[in-house]
Every structure is written in C-alpha cells, then in structure tokens.
C-alpha cells in the first residue's frame, strides 16, 4: 500500500540538497572553443568543464573548470592529431576525470572528431561517466570535407567507439555550416553550430529543474536517452498566428542535423507556453510529432506554463533510437571498410619519420623546469631566448590559479562556517568536496607540496565526517592555517619549500591524539 505524505509535514527545503547536476565537458580544441562560448552565454544551472592536452589552448578559454590531461605523456603540448595519444592521455588522467565527474546526473560531452584529443579522449571519459551511473550524451561534429580522408576515417572510428561508451550520440556536420552560412563570419557560423548543444542544455535543464503542469522527471529523460545510440534534439519557438505548426516545424528541421525521425524508437516532448496555452494545443503538438515516429515508439511528454512566455510556444523534442550514420561527402568513389579496428595513422606521421614527443627548448618537460623557475629567474636553456621558456611554464601556474580560485573560495567559506558552527554538516561536505578538487588540481599540475597538504586536509575532514574524530578547536585552527597557506602559495604561484610539512604533521598529530584518547572498547554510536 502506498504511503501518503502530508505536504505540510514535508521539509521542502531539503529538496534543494539533491539538485540535478548537469555538466558539459568540451574535449579537445573544438570542444574547448564550444565551452568558451557556452560559458560566456552564462547558462544557468550548468557547469562547464574544458578538457585538453594542449595547455596553451586550455589557458585561452573560459570555463568553470579546466583539466589538463596526459601531462606526463604530452607535457601539455597536445597530441599532434593522433587519437591514440588522446586516448592514452585520458587514461593517464582517469583519477582526475573521475573526481570531476562525481555527482553528475546528466553529462554532455562535446568535441570535434578526426583530430587527436577529442576523438581519442571522449570514449574514455564517456565510459568513466557511465560507470558512475551518469546519463551521458555526446554531441560531436564530423570534419569538413576539405580536411581529408585520414581525419574522416579517424572520425568514423572515434564515432563508433563513442557510441559504445555513452548513452546517446548527436552527430553534427561541419560542412552544413558552409552551405547554410557561406558569407557569415567564421565565429558566428560556429555559434550557429553551438545552438544544438545550447538547445539541449536549456531544454533539459528547464524540464528537470522547473515544475510543470505535466511534469517530466529525470527518470523520464533517462528512459528516452538510453533507447539507442543515435539521437536528434530540436527546439522550436513561435508566437505567430500559426504558432503550433511553426514551433513544430522549427523543432523538427534543425539545419545541421538529418532530422528524419521516422525510425525513432523513443521520444521526449516538452511544451512550454504562456497562460493562454490550452490542453488542446499541447495534445495537438504531441499528436503531430507522434505521427512522424515509429508506430511503436515510446513517447513521454510534459507541459510547463510560464507567464513570461506570453503568446510564445516552445517545443523541445528529443528523438532517440536512430540508426543513420554520417556519410563521407567527398569520397563516394572510395570503398571504405565496414569496420575500422584502429585509428588511421595521422597524415603528419606519414610524411615524416617518427620521432620523440616535442619538448621545450631546454630539452626538458615543462613540468621538469618548475623548480628551476621557483628558485631562479634564469633557466639553463639552449640558444633560444630564456624568456619564452619561463612564459611557457607560467601557463601551468595560471591554469592552476584559475582552476583553484572557485574551489579555494568555497573551501575558505566552508572552514569559516565550521569555525562558527562545527555541527554544520553541509559546510563539512562542501569543505570535503572543495579540498578533493583542489588536491586533484594540484596533483595534476605537479605541485607536490600543495597536493600533500590538501591530501592531509581531506583525510582529516573525511575522518570527521565518518565520526572517527571530532572537529575541535585545535583542528579548526590548523585547518584555517592550511587554507591560508594554500591561498598564499597559489597567489605567489609557488609550490612551497618545505613549509607545508609543519601543518601536515600537525594535522596528523591532532588526529592521532584523538584516536589514542578513545578507549578500544568504546562502542559509542554517533548519530548523524
């Protein structure tokens, strides 16, 4: 028998403790550029993450978080267009990526196919996300026809691997940008391509986060997005006299996608309108779209009323379970193999003999010269100007500084709150999460002392959370000192010269003192 819940006795404030977390990861150069444009648009309730093997490019984009993958493999210098290196770079940084993905309910992976980082790393990241139970959608672009058969073959192999790794793949065609907008400035044309991802993000977040007259929850979205590897997303809006027909037409005819949904096995339709939206109109929209689908298709729909919409009607359509493949537009005479087990060798490697991975001019990895920069203004280099090498290495400090800023702010706020209210479990959780992210970032960039200090902080906080020890005044004082030292080191762009060791030892001593003071036969139960 179902249990009835009295709304007056239900703590509505607790709903906010379990929000749906939506993240979008842009992987590689094209993916990072998309992330930069999305971040600047200021989408609400969506966290943007830029992932790359190229540190210089990573520094040039804006995002909530930035992740440099494969630092030991590529030294932050990119993949040279080799998807296998992109794949290995993601494998090397699995722990960092898994940490970033934790707690994600809906993940969008976006990038261009045919190159190295996006093609190679997206399948790895998609697999990591699905292993955590995250609903994962890839929005990828196929190469321009002028980019050649090598990139197209690599893109095809990458696409097949992505389909095996994620729940749904949405494929866009770069060539359509030229045919649709031949005279438009390049940046504006790529922004048109971004609209597919923006439509998906805004539409899905609206469905999940806003309460509607006929609700769609996250389980509804998951049931549609897991119906098959191929999918299309459309968003149409109109306020004209024929607003129903026009909104449907726009939702079903996005210019960068093949919008034949006749074979779709599942569809999700969400209608948003003003206070004048009638049930008859909503049903008309659903029925019209249903006629285009497979007769046995599963259809889930919802309706939201927003006063701000006034006379507008917005139709969001997700159709999945499609089986169409992107065609190769310029080599129809070439008989491509049905299955390509490995990536095609990059064109650059076919033209020149294989050699070692490129390194900075002094013959060392960028990460190897970190300590030299900290201790001296001069760097022993070759005949090239020294200034360039120092600037190259400073890229990594800048990325870490940007990456750490938000987490440091949250960490500091949480510790200050705990000083006033040690029993505040939400502040404790925030401090744990922030210290974990900070540790991952410091470790990723090779800042060993900062990473060691943050690892000690994380260990203490998790011990408090598990009731192993108590958050007393000496611990809080030491945690405050740890926060101040990390902030100071980040500001100075320095990893420390042994001074962090005192705080690390002090934190561990305080933990051990509490553990020794607890009798071995103490069976006290702590209530959370």
Protein Blocks (a to p, Z undefined) as FASTA:
>chain_A
ZZdddfklpcfklmmmmcccdddddedjklmmmmmmmmmnopghiacddddfblklmmmp
ccfbdcdehklmnnonajnopaklmmmmmmmmmmmmmmmmgopabdcddddehilmlmmm
mmmmmmmmmmnopacddddddddfklojklmmmmmmmmmmmmmmmmbdcdddfklmmmmm
mmbcfklmmmmmmmmmmmmmmmmmmmmmpccfbdcdfklmmmmmmnpmbdcddddddfbf
klmmmmmmmmmmcfkbccbfklpcbdcddddddfklcfklmmmmmmmmmmmmcfkbccdd
dddddfklmmaccdddddehiabdcddfklmmpccdfbdfbacddfklmmpccddddddf
kopafklmmmmmmmocbdcddfbdfklmmmmmmmmmmmmmmmmmmmmmmmmmmmmmmmmm
mmlmklmmmmmmmmmmmmmmmmmnopaklmmmmmmmmmmmmmmmnomaccdfklmmmmmm
mmmmmmmmmmnopgbjhjlmmmmmmmmmmmmmmmmmpcfklcbdcdZZ
